[in-house]
Amino acid sequence: MAWPNVFQRGSLLSQFSHHHVVVFLLTFFSYSLLHASRKTFSNVKVSISEQWTPSAFNTSVELPVEIWSSNHLFPNAEKATLFLGTLDTIFLFSYAVGLFISGIVGDRLNLRWVLSFGMCSSALVVFVFGALTEWLRFYNKWLYCCLWIVNGLLQSTGWPCVVAVMGNWFGKAGRGVVFGLWSACASVGNILGACLASSVLQYGYEYAFLVTASVQFAGGIVIFFGLLVSPEEIGLSGIEAEENFEEDSHRPLINGGENEDEYEPNYSIQDDSSVAQVKAISFYQACCLPGVIPYSLAYACLKLVNYSFFFWLPFYLSNNFGWKEAEADKLSIWYDVGGIIGGTLQGFISDVLQKRAPVLALSLLLAVGSLIGYSRSPNDKSINALLMTVTGFFIGGPSNMISSAISADLGRQELIQRSSEALATVTGIVDGSGSIGAAVGQYLVSLIRDKLGWMWVFYFFILMTSCTIVFISPLIVREIFSLVLRRQAHILRE
């Protein structure tokens, strides 16, 4: 078996300059801050539900509910919970639409400008949604819906841009490891958001929105002045030029043709005057690239499960076990810890195999078992945290791989070399499809939970995880067959 270039040339870190480190950190924390502001909303759902219902101030049982409902949005917590699920759905639908658009925009405009604008403007919307409306005691369902639609569109600028910038700076050598570690930015953002929210929740949920929005806005300013979107901006050679000298043994992980001996092209999405201009790929052409549709459909199912944990896990822990909201917020961090470890380790293994799909398949099969185990977790925080970490490892890990390393592979296929820009567009398609699935899922989760209970929610997760495997099954079979042929060729050479 041919080992990846990271092992053939020694330490992967030796290939990186301090510019690579800065780009890694800036893109990592920029998306972490975007996710932190999203996580804030899921972490304070119980407090918001109480504020939007009569129970928050109705201390006299003699007063009719109608009097209190005139100043609040909902007559009871059940209707408030359903509306919170609707907001999640609205956000994800607008986020999905925005991803399809942002990917195309990112391949045509300066990535730094697009990312910085999205971060700063989204921070302002989050501030208005969670802090300003509460301070003014202005509660309006239509205003909340409109603000969350705008927030979804603005936040969608983040992922395609950061993946494209990372793709400009980091080539295929060790991409699974680098992107696996880097894709932990979402999980780190969840942890950061949970910590920030729980630390100020005692003063009111509006302060959780205020803190995360302020930090995100400051991060957008740093990105605008500090991020380099490609090596060519400072006169360094692009990764395409460097990888033309790669050994033939380092083959592309996702290939549009049958000949695996051809090298993978890489190119810069942001060109300066010294680099030849290339034409951005169209949306239809990006959809027709090999592997884009299967992985998009698979990610629609997987992101549904992953984002359901993201949006509903603190609420589930508080609602199902009766734990305090702040404790539930902190405990939910273990799911993200499992996702960080899973994404990095599975990315490393996929680099060794030089194939992604078999690693994903094994992890997703084990994810089914972990979901069954977690659904039967006892009312014990230690056991719950352990099962939660295992579940995050087998669900969050594959989700991170598809949205980062695999998206980068898909956007750098040999079919589009030297002719088109595609990375941000392909990333937008994959993540946008995932967000559509996640949007539908959030409404279904709230509906299933109200009608059938939490156990049926987990049955639904198991079904969606199984569908993920089904959609990438042709790729799994093809890549396993390729591994067998490679192994046979290696034996014959010996």
C-alpha positions as CSV (number, residue, x, y, z in Angstrom):
1,M,0.0,0.0,0.0
2,A,1.3,3.4,-0.9
3,W,1.6,5.7,2.1
4,P,0.5,9.3,1.8
5,N,3.1,11.9,1.1
6,V,3.1,13.1,4.7
7,F,4.9,9.9,5.6
8,Q,7.2,9.9,2.6
9,R,8.6,13.3,3.2
10,G,8.8,13.3,7.0
11,S,6.8,15.7,9.1
12,L,3.9,17.4,7.5
13,L,4.5,20.4,9.6
14,S,7.9,21.0,7.9
15,Q,6.1,21.9,4.7
16,F,4.2,24.8,6.4
17,S,5.3,28.4,6.9
18,H,4.0,30.7,9.6
19,H,1.6,32.0,7.0
20,H,0.0,28.5,6.9
21,V,-0.4,28.5,10.7
22,V,-1.9,32.0,10.7
23,V,-4.4,31.1,7.9
24,F,-5.3,27.8,9.8
25,L,-6.0,29.7,13.0
26,L,-7.9,32.6,11.5
27,T,-10.2,30.5,9.4
28,F,-10.6,28.0,12.3
29,F,-11.6,30.7,14.8
30,S,-13.7,32.7,12.4
31,Y,-16.0,29.7,11.8
32,S,-15.9,28.8,15.4
33,L,-17.3,32.2,16.3
34,L,-20.1,31.8,13.7
35,H,-21.0,28.5,15.3
36,A,-20.8,29.9,18.8
37,S,-23.5,32.4,18.0
38,R,-25.7,29.6,16.6
39,K,-25.1,27.4,19.7
40,T,-26.2,30.3,21.9
41,F,-29.7,30.0,20.6
42,S,-29.9,26.3,21.3
43,N,-28.4,26.7,24.7
44,V,-30.9,29.2,26.0
45,K,-34.1,27.7,24.5
46,V,-35.5,26.9,28.0
47,S,-35.0,30.5,29.2
48,I,-36.5,31.9,26.0
49,S,-39.5,29.5,26.3
50,E,-40.1,30.7,29.8
51,Q,-39.8,34.4,28.8
52,W,-42.3,33.9,25.9
53,T,-44.9,32.2,28.0
54,P,-47.1,33.4,31.0
55,S,-45.1,31.2,33.4
56,A,-42.3,33.8,33.5
57,F,-44.2,36.4,35.5
58,N,-47.6,34.8,36.3
59,T,-47.1,34.3,40.1
60,S,-50.8,34.4,40.9
61,V,-52.9,31.4,40.1
62,E,-56.0,33.6,40.4
63,L,-55.3,35.6,37.3
64,P,-56.5,34.2,34.0
65,V,-53.9,33.1,31.5
66,E,-55.4,35.4,28.8
67,I,-54.3,38.5,30.7
68,W,-50.7,37.4,30.7
69,S,-50.8,36.0,27.1
70,S,-51.6,39.5,25.9
71,N,-48.0,40.5,26.7
72,H,-46.3,37.2,25.6
73,L,-46.1,35.2,22.5
74,F,-47.5,31.8,23.5
75,P,-50.0,30.5,26.1
76,N,-47.9,27.5,27.1
77,A,-44.4,26.0,26.8
78,E,-45.4,23.4,24.3
79,K,-46.4,26.1,21.7
80,A,-43.3,28.0,22.5
81,T,-41.1,24.9,21.9
82,L,-42.8,24.3,18.6
83,F,-42.1,27.8,17.5
84,L,-38.4,27.4,18.6
85,G,-38.2,24.4,16.3
86,T,-39.8,26.4,13.5
87,L,-37.1,29.1,14.0
88,D,-34.4,26.4,13.6
89,T,-36.1,25.2,10.4
90,I,-36.4,28.7,9.0
91,F,-32.7,29.4,9.8
92,L,-31.5,26.2,8.2
93,F,-33.6,26.7,5.1
94,S,-32.3,30.3,4.6
95,Y,-28.8,29.0,5.5
96,A,-29.1,26.3,2.8
97,V,-30.3,28.8,0.1
98,G,-27.5,31.1,1.2
99,L,-24.9,28.4,0.8
100,F,-25.7,27.8,-2.8
101,I,-25.4,31.5,-3.4
102,S,-22.4,32.1,-1.2
103,G,-20.4,29.4,-2.9
104,I,-20.9,31.0,-6.3
105,V,-20.1,34.5,-4.9
106,G,-17.0,33.2,-3.1
107,D,-15.6,31.9,-6.4
108,R,-16.0,35.3,-8.0
109,L,-15.3,37.9,-5.3
110,N,-12.6,38.3,-2.7
111,L,-13.1,35.6,0.0
112,R,-11.8,37.9,2.8
113,W,-14.4,40.6,2.0
114,V,-17.3,38.1,1.8
115,L,-16.3,36.3,5.1
116,S,-15.7,39.5,7.0
117,F,-19.0,41.0,5.8
118,G,-20.9,37.9,6.8
119,M,-19.4,37.7,10.3
120,C,-20.0,41.4,11.2
121,S,-23.5,41.7,9.7
122,S,-24.6,38.4,11.3
123,A,-23.3,39.6,14.7
124,L,-25.5,42.7,14.4
125,V,-28.6,40.6,13.6
126,V,-27.9,38.2,16.5
127,F,-27.6,41.2,18.8
128,V,-31.0,42.6,17.7
129,F,-32.7,39.2,17.8
130,G,-31.6,38.1,21.3
131,A,-30.5,41.3,23.2
132,L,-32.2,44.4,21.8
133,T,-35.7,42.9,21.5
134,E,-35.5,41.7,25.1
135,W,-34.3,45.0,26.5
136,L,-37.1,46.8,24.7
137,R,-39.6,44.1,25.8
138,F,-40.6,43.8,22.1
139,Y,-41.8,40.3,21.3
140,N,-43.0,39.6,17.8
141,K,-43.1,36.3,16.0
142,W,-42.8,37.8,12.5
143,L,-39.8,39.9,13.5
144,Y,-38.0,36.9,15.0
145,C,-38.7,35.0,11.8
146,C,-37.4,37.7,9.5
147,L,-34.3,38.3,11.6
148,W,-33.5,34.5,11.6
149,I,-33.9,34.3,7.9
150,V,-31.5,37.2,7.4
151,N,-29.1,35.6,9.9
152,G,-29.2,32.3,8.0
153,L,-28.3,34.0,4.7
154,L,-25.5,36.0,6.3
155,Q,-24.0,33.0,8.2
156,S,-23.9,31.0,5.0
157,T,-21.0,33.1,3.8
158,G,-18.8,31.4,6.3
159,W,-18.2,27.8,5.4
160,P,-17.6,28.0,1.6
161,C,-15.2,30.9,2.2
162,V,-13.1,29.3,4.9
163,V,-13.0,25.9,3.1
164,A,-11.9,27.7,-0.1
165,V,-9.1,29.6,1.7
166,M,-7.9,26.4,3.4
167,G,-7.9,24.7,0.0
168,N,-5.8,27.5,-1.4
169,W,-3.1,27.0,1.3
170,F,-3.1,23.3,2.0
171,G,-2.7,20.7,-0.7
172,K,-3.6,17.1,-0.8
173,A,-0.6,15.9,1.3
174,G,-2.2,14.9,4.6
175,R,-5.4,16.7,3.7
176,G,-7.5,14.2,5.8
177,V,-5.4,15.0,8.9
178,V,-5.2,18.8,8.4
179,F,-8.9,19.2,7.4
180,G,-9.9,16.7,10.0
181,L,-8.3,18.7,12.8
182,W,-9.3,22.0,11.2
183,S,-13.0,20.9,10.8
184,A,-13.2,20.7,14.6
185,C,-13.8,24.5,14.3
186,A,-17.5,23.9,14.4
187,S,-17.3,21.7,17.5
188,V,-15.0,24.2,19.2
189,G,-17.5,26.9,18.3
190,N,-20.2,24.8,19.9
191,I,-18.1,24.4,23.1
192,L,-17.3,28.1,23.1
193,G,-20.9,29.1,22.6
194,A,-22.0,26.7,25.4
195,C,-19.4,28.1,27.8
196,L,-20.2,31.7,27.0
197,A,-23.9,31.2,27.3
198,S,-23.8,29.3,30.6
199,S,-21.4,31.8,32.1
200,V,-23.8,34.8,31.7
201,L,-27.2,32.9,31.6
202,Q,-27.8,33.8,35.3
203,Y,-28.1,37.5,34.3
204,G,-30.6,36.8,31.5
205,Y,-30.5,35.0,28.1
206,E,-30.1,38.4,26.3
207,Y,-26.5,38.7,27.7
208,A,-25.6,35.3,26.1
209,F,-26.5,36.8,22.7
210,L,-24.7,40.1,23.5
211,V,-21.5,38.4,24.4
212,T,-21.3,36.0,21.4
213,A,-22.4,38.7,19.0
214,S,-19.7,41.1,20.3
215,V,-17.0,38.5,20.0
216,Q,-18.1,37.5,16.5
217,F,-18.1,41.1,15.3
218,A,-14.6,41.6,16.6
219,G,-13.5,38.4,14.8
220,G,-14.9,39.8,11.5
221,I,-12.8,42.9,11.9
222,V,-9.7,40.8,12.5
223,I,-10.5,38.7,9.4
224,F,-10.8,41.8,7.2
225,F,-7.4,43.1,8.1
226,G,-5.5,39.9,8.8
227,L,-6.5,37.0,6.4
228,L,-4.5,36.1,3.4
229,V,-6.8,34.1,1.0
230,S,-4.0,32.6,-1.1
231,P,-0.2,32.3,-1.2
232,E,0.0,34.3,-4.4
233,E,-1.1,37.4,-2.4
234,I,2.3,37.6,-0.8
235,G,4.3,36.3,-3.7
236,L,4.5,32.6,-2.7
237,S,4.0,29.8,-5.1
238,G,0.6,28.2,-5.1
239,I,0.0,24.6,-4.1
240,E,-0.6,23.6,-7.7
241,A,3.0,24.5,-8.6
242,E,4.4,22.7,-5.6
243,E,2.4,19.5,-6.2
244,N,3.4,19.2,-9.8
245,F,6.6,17.7,-8.3
246,E,4.8,15.2,-6.1
247,E,5.6,11.5,-6.4
248,D,3.2,9.5,-8.6
249,S,2.4,7.3,-5.6
250,H,0.3,10.1,-4.0
251,R,-3.0,9.8,-5.9
252,P,-6.1,11.8,-5.6
253,L,-8.7,10.6,-3.1
254,I,-11.6,11.5,-5.3
255,N,-11.1,11.1,-9.0
256,G,-13.3,11.8,-11.9
257,G,-11.8,9.1,-14.1
258,E,-10.6,5.6,-13.8
259,N,-6.9,6.2,-14.0
260,E,-5.8,6.6,-10.4
261,D,-2.2,7.3,-11.4
262,E,-2.9,10.9,-12.5
263,Y,-2.1,13.6,-10.0
264,E,-4.7,15.8,-8.5
265,P,-4.7,19.4,-9.7
266,N,-4.8,22.3,-7.3
267,Y,-5.3,25.9,-8.0
268,S,-5.8,29.3,-6.4
269,I,-9.3,30.6,-6.1
270,Q,-8.1,34.2,-5.5
271,D,-5.7,35.3,-8.2
272,D,-3.7,38.5,-8.4
273,S,-2.4,40.2,-11.5
274,S,0.6,37.8,-11.7
275,V,-1.6,34.7,-12.0
276,A,-3.6,33.8,-15.1
277,Q,-7.3,34.4,-14.7
278,V,-9.5,31.3,-14.7
279,K,-13.2,31.0,-15.3
280,A,-15.4,30.1,-12.4
281,I,-17.4,26.9,-12.8
282,S,-21.2,27.1,-13.2
283,F,-23.6,25.7,-10.6
284,Y,-24.8,23.0,-13.0
285,Q,-21.3,22.0,-13.9
286,A,-20.4,21.7,-10.3
287,C,-23.4,19.5,-9.7
288,C,-22.3,17.2,-12.5
289,L,-18.8,16.6,-11.1
290,P,-18.3,12.9,-10.0
291,G,-19.3,12.3,-6.4
292,V,-21.0,15.7,-5.8
293,I,-24.6,14.5,-5.9
294,P,-24.1,11.2,-3.9
295,Y,-22.1,13.1,-1.1
296,S,-24.7,15.9,-1.1
297,L,-27.6,13.5,-0.6
298,A,-25.6,11.6,2.1
299,Y,-24.7,14.8,3.9
300,A,-28.4,15.9,3.8
301,C,-29.2,12.9,5.9
302,L,-26.1,13.0,8.1
303,K,-26.3,16.8,8.8
304,L,-30.0,16.3,9.8
305,V,-28.8,14.0,12.6
306,N,-25.7,16.1,13.5
307,Y,-27.6,19.4,13.7
308,S,-30.5,17.8,15.6
309,F,-28.0,17.1,18.4
310,F,-26.6,20.6,17.9
311,F,-30.0,22.3,18.3
312,W,-31.8,20.0,20.6
313,L,-29.3,18.2,22.9
314,P,-29.3,20.7,25.7
315,F,-33.1,20.9,25.6
316,Y,-33.3,17.1,25.5
317,L,-31.1,16.7,28.6
318,S,-33.1,19.4,30.5
319,N,-36.5,18.2,29.4
320,N,-35.9,14.4,29.6
321,F,-33.8,14.2,32.7
322,G,-34.8,17.3,34.5
323,W,-31.3,18.7,34.7
324,K,-30.7,22.4,35.1
325,E,-30.2,24.3,31.8
326,A,-26.7,25.5,32.6
327,E,-25.7,21.9,33.5
328,A,-27.2,20.6,30.3
329,D,-25.3,23.2,28.3
330,K,-22.0,22.1,29.8
331,L,-22.7,18.4,29.4
332,S,-23.6,18.8,25.8
333,I,-20.0,19.8,25.1
334,W,-19.0,16.1,25.2
335,Y,-20.8,15.4,21.9
336,D,-18.6,18.0,20.3
337,V,-15.5,16.6,21.9
338,G,-16.3,13.2,20.3
339,G,-16.8,14.9,16.9
340,I,-13.3,16.6,17.2
341,I,-11.6,13.3,18.0
342,G,-13.6,11.4,15.4
343,G,-13.0,13.9,12.5
344,T,-9.2,14.0,13.2
345,L,-8.7,10.3,13.6
346,Q,-10.9,9.3,10.7
347,G,-9.2,11.9,8.5
348,F,-5.8,10.4,9.4
349,I,-7.0,6.9,8.5
350,S,-8.5,8.0,5.2
351,D,-5.1,9.6,4.4
352,V,-3.4,6.3,5.0
353,L,-5.9,4.4,2.9
354,Q,-6.1,7.3,0.4
355,K,-9.8,6.6,0.3
356,R,-12.6,8.3,2.2
357,A,-15.8,6.3,1.7
358,P,-14.8,3.0,3.4
359,V,-13.8,5.0,6.5
360,L,-17.1,6.8,6.5
361,A,-19.1,3.6,6.0
362,L,-17.5,1.9,9.0
363,S,-18.0,4.9,11.2
364,L,-21.7,5.3,10.2
365,L,-22.4,1.6,10.9
366,L,-21.0,2.0,14.4
367,A,-23.0,5.3,14.7
368,V,-26.2,3.2,14.5
369,G,-25.1,1.2,17.5
370,S,-24.1,4.3,19.4
371,L,-27.5,5.9,18.8
372,I,-29.2,2.8,20.1
373,G,-27.0,2.9,23.2
374,Y,-27.4,6.7,23.8
375,S,-31.2,6.5,23.5
376,R,-31.2,4.1,26.5
377,S,-28.8,6.2,28.6
378,P,-29.8,6.2,32.3
379,N,-30.3,9.3,34.4
380,D,-26.6,9.4,35.2
381,K,-24.4,12.3,34.0
382,S,-21.2,10.4,33.8
383,I,-22.7,7.6,31.7
384,N,-24.6,10.0,29.6
385,A,-21.4,12.0,28.9
386,L,-19.5,8.9,27.9
387,L,-22.3,7.6,25.5
388,M,-22.6,11.2,24.1
389,T,-18.9,11.3,23.3
390,V,-19.0,8.0,21.5
391,T,-22.0,9.1,19.5
392,G,-20.3,12.4,18.6
393,F,-17.2,10.4,17.5
394,F,-19.2,8.3,15.0
395,I,-21.6,11.0,13.8
396,G,-19.7,14.2,14.1
397,G,-16.5,12.7,12.7
398,P,-18.0,11.7,9.3
399,S,-20.0,15.0,9.2
400,N,-16.7,16.9,9.6
401,M,-15.0,14.8,6.9
402,I,-17.7,15.3,4.3
403,S,-18.1,19.0,4.9
404,S,-14.3,19.8,4.7
405,A,-11.8,17.3,3.4
406,I,-14.2,15.5,1.0
407,S,-15.6,18.8,-0.2
408,A,-12.0,20.0,-1.0
409,D,-11.4,16.7,-2.8
410,L,-14.6,17.1,-4.9
411,G,-13.7,20.7,-5.8
412,R,-10.2,19.8,-7.1
413,Q,-10.9,17.0,-9.5
414,E,-8.9,16.5,-12.7
415,L,-11.9,17.3,-14.8
416,I,-11.7,21.0,-13.9
417,Q,-8.0,21.5,-13.8
418,R,-6.5,24.7,-15.3
419,S,-10.0,25.8,-16.5
420,S,-12.4,26.6,-13.7
421,E,-12.8,27.8,-10.1
422,A,-15.0,25.3,-8.2
423,L,-14.0,24.8,-4.6
424,A,-16.4,27.3,-3.0
425,T,-19.2,26.4,-5.3
426,V,-18.9,22.6,-4.6
427,T,-18.6,23.3,-0.9
428,G,-21.7,25.4,-1.0
429,I,-23.6,22.6,-2.9
430,V,-22.6,19.9,-0.4
431,D,-23.2,21.9,2.7
432,G,-26.3,23.6,1.3
433,S,-27.8,20.1,0.6
434,G,-26.9,19.1,4.1
435,S,-28.6,22.2,5.5
436,I,-31.8,21.5,3.6
437,G,-31.9,18.1,5.2
438,A,-31.1,19.6,8.6
439,A,-33.9,22.2,8.1
440,V,-36.5,19.6,7.4
441,G,-35.2,17.5,10.3
442,Q,-35.5,20.2,12.9
443,Y,-39.3,20.5,12.3
444,L,-39.7,16.7,12.2
445,V,-37.8,16.3,15.5
446,S,-40.1,18.7,17.3
447,L,-43.1,17.1,15.7
448,I,-42.0,13.5,16.5
449,R,-41.1,14.5,20.0
450,D,-44.5,16.1,20.7
451,K,-46.5,13.2,19.1
452,L,-44.5,10.1,19.9
453,G,-41.7,11.0,22.4
454,W,-38.0,11.1,22.5
455,M,-37.4,7.4,21.7
456,W,-39.0,7.8,18.3
457,V,-36.7,10.7,17.6
458,F,-33.8,8.4,18.0
459,Y,-35.4,5.8,15.8
460,F,-35.6,8.6,13.2
461,F,-31.9,9.4,13.6
462,I,-31.1,5.7,13.1
463,L,-33.1,5.7,9.8
464,M,-31.3,8.8,8.5
465,T,-27.9,7.5,9.4
466,S,-28.7,4.3,7.5
467,C,-29.8,6.4,4.5
468,T,-26.4,8.1,4.6
469,I,-24.7,4.8,4.0
470,V,-27.1,3.9,1.2
471,F,-26.4,7.1,-0.7
472,I,-22.6,6.6,-0.7
473,S,-22.8,2.8,-1.1
474,P,-21.7,2.9,-4.8
475,L,-18.6,5.0,-3.8
476,I,-17.9,2.6,-1.0
477,V,-18.0,-0.4,-3.3
478,R,-15.8,1.3,-5.9
479,E,-13.2,2.4,-3.4
480,I,-13.0,-0.9,-1.6
481,F,-12.6,-2.6,-5.0
482,S,-9.8,-0.1,-5.8
483,L,-8.1,-0.9,-2.5
484,V,-8.3,-4.6,-3.3
485,L,-6.7,-4.1,-6.7
486,R,-4.0,-1.9,-5.2
487,R,-3.2,-4.5,-2.6
488,Q,-3.0,-7.2,-5.3
489,A,-0.7,-5.1,-7.4
490,H,1.5,-4.5,-4.4
491,I,1.7,-8.2,-3.7
492,L,2.6,-9.0,-7.4
493,R,5.4,-6.3,-7.3
494,E,6.9,-8.0,-4.3
